[in-house]
Amino acid sequence: MATRDPFVLKVPLDHRELTGLARDDKVKVVARAADGSTSSTTVTVGGREASEAELTFRTNPGRL
């Protein structure tokens, strides 16, 4: 039986909108798929203006 690769969603984050956070603070990013399943990850602010959260679903999540 062949295995399927997971569906990976890359979400750009603009840290300029996150006020009051230090360079080593973390933010949690969560997305809910059309079927109700969720995926989450934690991203370190790191002092940069932007970063990317990578969320993984078993199948295409459809509309988020």
C-alpha positions, -999 to 999 in steps of 0.1 A, spaced: 0 0 0 14 34 -10 17 61 16 6 96 8 28 126 16 11 150 41 -3 183 29 20 211 42 6 246 45 32 274 49 18 306 66 38 338 65 38 358 97 45 395 101 60 401 135 54 438 133 18 431 142 28 412 174 34 440 200 50 436 234 70 404 226 107 398 232 131 381 208 128 347 224 90 347 229 70 321 211 36 323 194 13 294 186 -2 292 152 -33 270 147 -54 262 116 -87 243 114 -94 223 82 -128 221 66 -134 187 82 -127 201 117 -93 187 122 -66 210 134 -28 215 130 -6 237 151 30 248 155 50 272 177 71 299 161 98 319 179 96 356 173 133 360 170 134 397 164 129 394 126 101 412 108 87 380 94 88 343 96 68 313 84 47 288 103 45 253 87 13 234 94 8 197 83 -24 180 75 -30 143 65 -49 154 34 -57 187 16 -75 207 44 -98 226 20 -109 260 32 -93 270 64 
